[in-house]
Amino acid sequence: MCIDRTLENLTSCDDGDDGEAGIEVTIFYAKIADVLTFPAKPTVSGSTLFDAAVTITGNIVFKSGKCFKTIQLVTDKGKVERELVGPRKNKSWINKLMGYIANTSPKTVGFVDACKNSDMIFIVKESDGNTTIIGWNDRPANFESAKASSGDAPDSARETEIVIQSSGKAAPYYTGTIALTPAA
């Protein structure tokens, strides 16, 4: 499908931006099957502004008794990547969430094992204040890989590396609420 958008000026950064990289240590996740309704994805038209075409403004609503759960990542070792891939005139996106959990406990390994083949959604707050969604009802996120390492020396880390991936459109930005209390 060919998208005809009005072009806008794009600057490298806004005056006063501090350029802080990274993501917050708390990320939010849920199984797609636990979501009752997803907000509408933005529609693209000739007058759509660049940011509006990749920003979701509604709320994710959960089924009764369900909500987002949290994961704590190691500080300064997590990131979101959006990579444009594919041949000329047939591009799409691979979206990744990469991070480390600061242990290899039975609970952490059990989390990975329980979710390894599940269709998921992850919400990540980036250091610049934007919130990103990895995964959606029609393009879920899945574990690409996970590695729990005991470390091998006093100065090495005992941690579990996770890589989450979705594909299709660029991972959208999300302005809705992040429900942490089970739905009624």
CYANA upper distance limits for C-alpha pairs under 8 A (distance plus 0.5 A):
  3 ILE  CA     44 VAL  CA      7.88
  3 ILE  CA     45 SER  CA      7.73
  3 ILE  CA     46 GLY  CA      8.08
  4 ASP  CA     45 SER  CA      7.30
  4 ASP  CA     46 GLY  CA      5.71
  5 ARG  CA     44 VAL  CA      8.30
  5 ARG  CA     45 SER  CA      6.72
  5 ARG  CA     46 GLY  CA      4.56
  5 ARG  CA     47 SER  CA      6.68
  5 ARG  CA     48 THR  CA      7.01
  5 ARG  CA     49 LEU  CA      8.41
  6 THR  CA     46 GLY  CA      5.90
  6 THR  CA     47 SER  CA      6.15
  6 THR  CA     48 THR  CA      7.59
  6 THR  CA     49 LEU  CA      7.96
  8 GLU  CA     49 LEU  CA      7.97
  8 GLU  CA     50 PHE  CA      7.98
 13 CYS  CA     17 ASP  CA      7.05
 19 GLY  CA    128 ASP  CA      7.77
 20 GLU  CA    127 SER  CA      6.54
 20 GLU  CA    128 ASP  CA      6.71
 21 ALA  CA    126 GLU  CA      8.29
 21 ALA  CA    127 SER  CA      6.44
 21 ALA  CA    128 ASP  CA      7.67
 22 GLY  CA     76 ASP  CA      6.95
 22 GLY  CA     77 LYS  CA      8.35
 22 GLY  CA     78 GLY  CA      6.98
 22 GLY  CA     79 LYS  CA      6.04
 22 GLY  CA     80 VAL  CA      8.38
 22 GLY  CA    126 GLU  CA      6.59
 22 GLY  CA    127 SER  CA      5.93
 23 ILE  CA     76 ASP  CA      8.04
 23 ILE  CA     78 GLY  CA      6.64
 23 ILE  CA     79 LYS  CA      6.29
 23 ILE  CA     80 VAL  CA      8.04
 23 ILE  CA    124 VAL  CA      7.43
 23 ILE  CA    125 LYS  CA      6.34
 23 ILE  CA    126 GLU  CA      4.61
 23 ILE  CA    127 SER  CA      5.48
 24 GLU  CA     75 THR  CA      8.08
 24 GLU  CA    124 VAL  CA      7.78
 24 GLU  CA    125 LYS  CA      6.15
 24 GLU  CA    126 GLU  CA      6.46
 24 GLU  CA    127 SER  CA      6.65
 25 VAL  CA     71 ILE  CA      8.46
 25 VAL  CA     72 GLN  CA      5.95
 25 VAL  CA     73 LEU  CA      5.24
 25 VAL  CA     74 VAL  CA      6.83
 25 VAL  CA     75 THR  CA      6.25
 25 VAL  CA     78 GLY  CA      8.15
 26 THR  CA     70 THR  CA      6.86
 26 THR  CA     71 ILE  CA      6.16
 26 THR  CA     72 GLN  CA      5.20
 26 THR  CA     73 LEU  CA      6.78
 26 THR  CA    124 VAL  CA      8.18
 26 THR  CA    125 LYS  CA      8.47
 27 ILE  CA     70 THR  CA      6.09
 27 ILE  CA     71 ILE  CA      5.85
 27 ILE  CA     72 GLN  CA      7.09
 27 ILE  CA     73 LEU  CA      8.07
 27 ILE  CA    122 PHE  CA      7.59
 27 ILE  CA    123 ILE  CA      6.48
 27 ILE  CA    124 VAL  CA      5.63
 27 ILE  CA    125 LYS  CA      7.61
 28 PHE  CA     68 PHE  CA      6.33
 28 PHE  CA     69 LYS  CA      6.03
 28 PHE  CA     70 THR  CA      5.05
 28 PHE  CA     71 ILE  CA      6.88
 28 PHE  CA    122 PHE  CA      6.06
 28 PHE  CA    123 ILE  CA      5.53
 28 PHE  CA    124 VAL  CA      7.13
 28 PHE  CA    178 ILE  CA      8.48
 29 TYR  CA     68 PHE  CA      5.86
 29 TYR  CA     69 LYS  CA      5.89
 29 TYR  CA     70 THR  CA      6.74
 29 TYR  CA     71 ILE  CA      8.20
 29 TYR  CA    120 MET  CA      7.56
 29 TYR  CA    121 ILE  CA      6.14
 29 TYR  CA    122 PHE  CA      4.90
 29 TYR  CA    123 ILE  CA      6.82
 30 ALA  CA     34 ASP  CA      7.39
 30 ALA  CA     35 VAL  CA      8.45
 30 ALA  CA     67 CYS  CA      7.53
 30 ALA  CA     68 PHE  CA      5.70
 30 ALA  CA     69 LYS  CA      6.87
 30 ALA  CA    120 MET  CA      6.27
 30 ALA  CA    121 ILE  CA      6.03
 30 ALA  CA    122 PHE  CA      7.25
 31 LYS  CA     35 VAL  CA      7.78
 31 LYS  CA    118 SER  CA      7.35
 31 LYS  CA    119 ASP  CA      6.46
 31 LYS  CA    120 MET  CA      4.91
 31 LYS  CA    121 ILE  CA      6.75
 32 ILE  CA    119 ASP  CA      6.17
 32 ILE  CA    120 MET  CA      5.60
 32 ILE  CA    121 ILE  CA      6.72
 32 ILE  CA    136 TRP  CA      7.95
 32 ILE  CA    137 ASN  CA      6.64
 32 ILE  CA    140 PRO  CA      7.70
 33 ALA  CA    119 ASP  CA      8.15
 34 ASP  CA     62 PHE  CA      6.52
 34 ASP  CA     63 LYS  CA      6.24
 34 ASP  CA     66 LYS  CA      6.56
 34 ASP  CA     67 CYS  CA      8.11
 35 VAL  CA     60 ILE  CA      7.64
 35 VAL  CA     61 VAL  CA      6.54
 35 VAL  CA     62 PHE  CA      4.80
 35 VAL  CA     63 LYS  CA      6.14
 35 VAL  CA     66 LYS  CA      8.21
 36 LEU  CA     60 ILE  CA      8.39
 36 LEU  CA     61 VAL  CA      6.03
 36 LEU  CA     62 PHE  CA      5.26
 36 LEU  CA     63 LYS  CA      5.36
 37 THR  CA     60 ILE  CA      6.64
 37 THR  CA     61 VAL  CA      5.70
 37 THR  CA     62 PHE  CA      7.34
 38 PHE  CA     58 GLY  CA      8.41
 38 PHE  CA     59 ASN  CA      7.46
 38 PHE  CA     60 ILE  CA      5.44
 38 PHE  CA     61 VAL  CA      7.02
 38 PHE  CA    137 ASN  CA      7.84
 39 PRO  CA     56 ILE  CA      7.64
 39 PRO  CA     57 THR  CA      7.85
 39 PRO  CA     58 GLY  CA      5.31
 39 PRO  CA     59 ASN  CA      6.20
 39 PRO  CA     60 ILE  CA      6.52
 40 ALA  CA     56 ILE  CA      7.67
 40 ALA  CA     58 GLY  CA      7.52
 41 LYS  CA     55 THR  CA      8.33
 41 LYS  CA     56 ILE  CA      6.39
 42 PRO  CA     52 ALA  CA      7.51
 42 PRO  CA     53 ALA  CA      6.08
 42 PRO  CA     54 VAL  CA      7.14
 42 PRO  CA     55 THR  CA      7.08
 42 PRO  CA     56 ILE  CA      6.64
 43 THR  CA     53 ALA  CA      7.13
 44 VAL  CA     48 THR  CA      6.38
 44 VAL  CA     53 ALA  CA      6.29
 48 THR  CA     52 ALA  CA      6.88
 48 THR  CA     53 ALA  CA      6.72
 49 LEU  CA     53 ALA  CA      6.85
 50 PHE  CA     54 VAL  CA      7.66
 51 ASP  CA     55 THR  CA      6.75
 52 ALA  CA     56 ILE  CA      8.48
 54 VAL  CA    170 ALA  CA      7.88
 54 VAL  CA    171 ALA  CA      8.24
 54 VAL  CA    172 PRO  CA      5.46
 54 VAL  CA    173 TYR  CA      6.68
 55 THR  CA    172 PRO  CA      5.99
 55 THR  CA    173 TYR  CA      5.10
 55 THR  CA    174 TYR  CA      6.35
 55 THR  CA    175 THR  CA      7.89
 56 ILE  CA    172 PRO  CA      7.16
 56 ILE  CA    173 TYR  CA      6.55
 56 ILE  CA    174 TYR  CA      5.42
 56 ILE  CA    175 THR  CA      6.77
 56 ILE  CA    176 GLY  CA      7.96
 57 THR  CA    174 TYR  CA      6.73
 57 THR  CA    175 THR  CA      5.59
 57 THR  CA    176 GLY  CA      6.09
 58 GLY  CA    175 THR  CA      7.68
 58 GLY  CA    176 GLY  CA      5.79
 59 ASN  CA    175 THR  CA      8.47
 59 ASN  CA    176 GLY  CA      5.09
 59 ASN  CA    177 THR  CA      6.20
 59 ASN  CA    178 ILE  CA      8.33
 60 ILE  CA    176 GLY  CA      7.73
 60 ILE  CA    177 THR  CA      7.81
 60 ILE  CA    178 ILE  CA      8.06
 60 ILE  CA    179 ALA  CA      8.35
 61 VAL  CA    179 ALA  CA      8.40
 61 VAL  CA    183 ALA  CA      8.44
 62 PHE  CA     66 LYS  CA      6.15
 62 PHE  CA     67 CYS  CA      6.46
 62 PHE  CA    182 PRO  CA      8.27
 62 PHE  CA    183 ALA  CA      6.45
 63 LYS  CA     67 CYS  CA      8.45
 63 LYS  CA    183 ALA  CA      6.74
 63 LYS  CA    184 ALA  CA      8.46
 64 SER  CA    182 PRO  CA      7.31
 64 SER  CA    183 ALA  CA      5.24
 64 SER  CA    184 ALA  CA      5.57
 65 GLY  CA    182 PRO  CA      5.06
 65 GLY  CA    183 ALA  CA      5.54
 65 GLY  CA    184 ALA  CA      6.69
 66 LYS  CA    181 THR  CA      8.25
 66 LYS  CA    182 PRO  CA      5.15
 66 LYS  CA    183 ALA  CA      6.13
 67 CYS  CA    179 ALA  CA      6.14
 67 CYS  CA    180 LEU  CA      5.92
 67 CYS  CA    181 THR  CA      6.39
 67 CYS  CA    182 PRO  CA      5.31
 67 CYS  CA    183 ALA  CA      6.98
 68 PHE  CA    178 ILE  CA      7.52
 68 PHE  CA    179 ALA  CA      6.37
 68 PHE  CA    180 LEU  CA      5.76
 68 PHE  CA    181 THR  CA      8.29
 69 LYS  CA    180 LEU  CA      7.21
 71 ILE  CA    101 ILE  CA      8.35
 72 GLN  CA    101 ILE  CA      7.00
 73 LEU  CA     77 LYS  CA      8.12
 73 LEU  CA     78 GLY  CA      7.51
 73 LEU  CA     99 GLY  CA      6.74
 73 LEU  CA    100 TYR  CA      5.89
 73 LEU  CA    101 ILE  CA      5.28
 73 LEU  CA    102 ALA  CA      7.28
 74 VAL  CA     78 GLY  CA      7.67
 74 VAL  CA     99 GLY  CA      7.72
 74 VAL  CA    100 TYR  CA      6.00
 74 VAL  CA    101 ILE  CA      6.28
 74 VAL  CA    102 ALA  CA      6.33
 77 LYS  CA     99 GLY  CA      6.27
 77 LYS  CA    100 TYR  CA      6.91
 78 GLY  CA     97 LEU  CA      7.95
 78 GLY  CA     98 MET  CA      5.89
 78 GLY  CA     99 GLY  CA      4.48
 78 GLY  CA    100 TYR  CA      7.15
 79 LYS  CA     97 LEU  CA      6.41
 79 LYS  CA     98 MET  CA      5.91
 79 LYS  CA     99 GLY  CA      6.99
 80 VAL  CA     95 ASN  CA      7.86
 80 VAL  CA     96 LYS  CA      6.11
 80 VAL  CA     97 LEU  CA      5.15
 80 VAL  CA     98 MET  CA      6.96
 80 VAL  CA    124 VAL  CA      8.47
 81 GLU  CA     94 ILE  CA      8.49
 81 GLU  CA     95 ASN  CA      6.18
 81 GLU  CA     96 LYS  CA      5.57
 81 GLU  CA     97 LEU  CA      7.08
 82 ARG  CA     93 TRP  CA      6.91
 82 ARG  CA     94 ILE  CA      6.35
 82 ARG  CA     95 ASN  CA      5.02
 82 ARG  CA     96 LYS  CA      6.99
 82 ARG  CA    170 ALA  CA      6.85
 82 ARG  CA    171 ALA  CA      7.34
 83 GLU  CA     93 TRP  CA      5.95
 83 GLU  CA     94 ILE  CA      5.69
 83 GLU  CA     95 ASN  CA      6.85
 84 LEU  CA     91 LYS  CA      7.00
 84 LEU  CA     92 SER  CA      6.24
 84 LEU  CA     93 TRP  CA      5.09
 84 LEU  CA     94 ILE  CA      7.03
 85 VAL  CA     91 LYS  CA      6.08
 85 VAL  CA     92 SER  CA      6.14
 85 VAL  CA     93 TRP  CA      6.31
 85 VAL  CA     94 ILE  CA      7.48
 86 GLY  CA     90 ASN  CA      6.47
 86 GLY  CA     91 LYS  CA      5.23
 86 GLY  CA     92 SER  CA      6.87
 87 PRO  CA     91 LYS  CA      6.64
 92 SER  CA    167 SER  CA      7.96
 92 SER  CA    168 GLY  CA      5.94
 92 SER  CA    169 LYS  CA      6.54
 92 SER  CA    170 ALA  CA      8.09
 93 TRP  CA    167 SER  CA      6.02
 93 TRP  CA    168 GLY  CA      5.70
 93 TRP  CA    169 LYS  CA      5.94
 93 TRP  CA    170 ALA  CA      5.87
 94 ILE  CA    165 GLN  CA      7.46
 94 ILE  CA    166 SER  CA      6.51
 94 ILE  CA    167 SER  CA      4.95
 94 ILE  CA    168 GLY  CA      7.17
 94 ILE  CA    169 LYS  CA      8.43
 94 ILE  CA    170 ALA  CA      7.85
 95 ASN  CA    134 ILE  CA      7.14
 95 ASN  CA    165 GLN  CA      6.06
 95 ASN  CA    166 SER  CA      5.71
 95 ASN  CA    167 SER  CA      6.34
 95 ASN  CA    170 ALA  CA      7.23
 95 ASN  CA    171 ALA  CA      6.47
 96 LYS  CA    134 ILE  CA      7.67
 96 LYS  CA    163 VAL  CA      7.26
 96 LYS  CA    164 ILE  CA      5.98
 96 LYS  CA    165 GLN  CA      5.02
 96 LYS  CA    166 SER  CA      7.13
 97 LEU  CA    134 ILE  CA      7.73
 97 LEU  CA    162 ILE  CA      8.46
 97 LEU  CA    163 VAL  CA      6.27
 97 LEU  CA    164 ILE  CA      5.53
 97 LEU  CA    165 GLN  CA      7.02
 98 MET  CA    161 GLU  CA      8.02
 98 MET  CA    162 ILE  CA      6.28
 98 MET  CA    163 VAL  CA      5.08
 98 MET  CA    164 ILE  CA      6.92
 99 GLY  CA    161 GLU  CA      6.37
 99 GLY  CA    162 ILE  CA      6.05
 99 GLY  CA    163 VAL  CA      7.28
100 TYR  CA    159 GLU  CA      6.78
100 TYR  CA    160 THR  CA      5.92
100 TYR  CA    161 GLU  CA      4.91
100 TYR  CA    162 ILE  CA      6.62
101 ILE  CA    108 THR  CA      8.30
101 ILE  CA    159 GLU  CA      6.06
101 ILE  CA    160 THR  CA      5.54
101 ILE  CA    161 GLU  CA      6.95
101 ILE  CA    162 ILE  CA      8.30
102 ALA  CA    157 ALA  CA      8.36
102 ALA  CA    158 ARG  CA      7.02
102 ALA  CA    159 GLU  CA      5.05
102 ALA  CA    160 THR  CA      7.06
103 ASN  CA    108 THR  CA      7.70
103 ASN  CA    148 ALA  CA      8.40
103 ASN  CA    158 ARG  CA      5.95
103 ASN  CA    159 GLU  CA      4.82
103 ASN  CA    160 THR  CA      6.56
104 THR  CA    108 THR  CA      6.52
104 THR  CA    109 VAL  CA      6.87
104 THR  CA    148 ALA  CA      6.08
104 THR  CA    149 SER  CA      7.27
104 THR  CA    150 SER  CA      7.31
104 THR  CA    158 ARG  CA      6.99
104 THR  CA    159 GLU  CA      6.06
104 THR  CA    160 THR  CA      6.25
105 SER  CA    109 VAL  CA      6.76
106 PRO  CA    110 GLY  CA      6.24
107 LYS  CA    111 PHE  CA      6.56
108 THR  CA    112 VAL  CA      6.97
108 THR  CA    160 THR  CA      8.18
109 VAL  CA    113 ASP  CA      6.63
109 VAL  CA    148 ALA  CA      7.89
110 GLY  CA    114 ALA  CA      6.43
111 PHE  CA    115 CYS  CA      6.71
112 VAL  CA    116 LYS  CA      6.04
112 VAL  CA    146 ALA  CA      7.87
114 ALA  CA    118 SER  CA      8.33
115 CYS  CA    119 ASP  CA      8.50
115 CYS  CA    120 MET  CA      8.49
115 CYS  CA    143 PHE  CA      8.09
116 LYS  CA    142 ASN  CA      7.56
116 LYS  CA    143 PHE  CA      6.03
117 ASN  CA    142 ASN  CA      7.26
117 ASN  CA    143 PHE  CA      7.58
118 SER  CA    142 ASN  CA      6.95
119 ASP  CA    140 PRO  CA      5.66
119 ASP  CA    141 ALA  CA      6.35
119 ASP  CA    142 ASN  CA      6.23
120 MET  CA    135 GLY  CA      6.78
120 MET  CA    136 TRP  CA      8.16
120 MET  CA    140 PRO  CA      6.01
120 MET  CA    141 ALA  CA      5.42
120 MET  CA    142 ASN  CA      6.54
121 ILE  CA    133 ILE  CA      7.48
121 ILE  CA    134 ILE  CA      6.34
121 ILE  CA    135 GLY  CA      5.08
121 ILE  CA    136 TRP  CA      6.56
121 ILE  CA    140 PRO  CA      6.84
121 ILE  CA    141 ALA  CA      6.21
122 PHE  CA    133 ILE  CA      6.25
122 PHE  CA    134 ILE  CA      5.59
122 PHE  CA    135 GLY  CA      6.94
122 PHE  CA    141 ALA  CA      7.91
123 ILE  CA    131 THR  CA      7.38
123 ILE  CA    132 THR  CA      6.19
123 ILE  CA    133 ILE  CA      5.15
123 ILE  CA    134 ILE  CA      6.86
124 VAL  CA    131 THR  CA      6.12
124 VAL  CA    132 THR  CA      5.72
124 VAL  CA    133 ILE  CA      6.98
124 VAL  CA    134 ILE  CA      8.39
125 LYS  CA    129 GLY  CA      7.10
125 LYS  CA    130 ASN  CA      6.50
125 LYS  CA    131 THR  CA      4.84
125 LYS  CA    132 THR  CA      6.83
126 GLU  CA    130 ASN  CA      5.91
126 GLU  CA    131 THR  CA      6.39
126 GLU  CA    132 THR  CA      7.81
130 ASN  CA    173 TYR  CA      7.25
130 ASN  CA    174 TYR  CA      8.23
131 THR  CA    173 TYR  CA      5.97
131 THR  CA    174 TYR  CA      5.90
131 THR  CA    175 THR  CA      7.45
132 THR  CA    171 ALA  CA      7.06
132 THR  CA    172 PRO  CA      6.35
132 THR  CA    173 TYR  CA      4.94
132 THR  CA    174 TYR  CA      6.21
133 ILE  CA    171 ALA  CA      6.33
133 ILE  CA    172 PRO  CA      6.24
133 ILE  CA    173 TYR  CA      6.69
133 ILE  CA    174 TYR  CA      6.92
134 ILE  CA    140 PRO  CA      8.23
134 ILE  CA    141 ALA  CA      6.55
134 ILE  CA    164 ILE  CA      8.50
134 ILE  CA    165 GLN  CA      7.72
134 ILE  CA    166 SER  CA      6.80
134 ILE  CA    171 ALA  CA      6.14
134 ILE  CA    172 PRO  CA      8.16
135 GLY  CA    139 ARG  CA      6.18
135 GLY  CA    140 PRO  CA      4.65
135 GLY  CA    141 ALA  CA      4.64
135 GLY  CA    142 ASN  CA      8.39
135 GLY  CA    165 GLN  CA      8.17
135 GLY  CA    166 SER  CA      5.99
135 GLY  CA    167 SER  CA      8.46
135 GLY  CA    171 ALA  CA      7.94
136 TRP  CA    140 PRO  CA      5.27
136 TRP  CA    141 ALA  CA      7.59
139 ARG  CA    166 SER  CA      6.94
139 ARG  CA    167 SER  CA      7.07
139 ARG  CA    168 GLY  CA      7.42
140 PRO  CA    166 SER  CA      6.50
141 ALA  CA    164 ILE  CA      6.84
141 ALA  CA    165 GLN  CA      5.72
141 ALA  CA    166 SER  CA      4.95
141 ALA  CA    167 SER  CA      8.42
142 ASN  CA    164 ILE  CA      6.07
142 ASN  CA    165 GLN  CA      6.02
142 ASN  CA    166 SER  CA      7.08
143 PHE  CA    162 ILE  CA      7.91
143 PHE  CA    163 VAL  CA      6.53
143 PHE  CA    164 ILE  CA      5.07
143 PHE  CA    165 GLN  CA      6.83
144 GLU  CA    162 ILE  CA      8.45
144 GLU  CA    163 VAL  CA      5.96
144 GLU  CA    164 ILE  CA      5.91
144 GLU  CA    165 GLN  CA      6.42
145 SER  CA    162 ILE  CA      6.53
145 SER  CA    163 VAL  CA      5.72
145 SER  CA    164 ILE  CA      7.67
146 ALA  CA    160 THR  CA      7.35
146 ALA  CA    161 GLU  CA      5.87
146 ALA  CA    162 ILE  CA      4.94
146 ALA  CA    163 VAL  CA      6.73
147 LYS  CA    160 THR  CA      5.95
147 LYS  CA    161 GLU  CA      5.59
147 LYS  CA    162 ILE  CA      7.22
148 ALA  CA    158 ARG  CA      8.27
148 ALA  CA    159 GLU  CA      6.42
148 ALA  CA    160 THR  CA      4.57
148 ALA  CA    161 GLU  CA      6.82
149 SER  CA    157 ALA  CA      8.28
149 SER  CA    158 ARG  CA      6.18
149 SER  CA    159 GLU  CA      6.15
149 SER  CA    160 THR  CA      6.67
150 SER  CA    157 ALA  CA      7.77
150 SER  CA    158 ARG  CA      5.14
150 SER  CA    159 GLU  CA      7.32
151 GLY  CA    156 SER  CA      5.75
151 GLY  CA    157 ALA  CA      5.75
151 GLY  CA    158 ARG  CA      5.44
151 GLY  CA    159 GLU  CA      8.18
152 ASP  CA    156 SER  CA      6.71
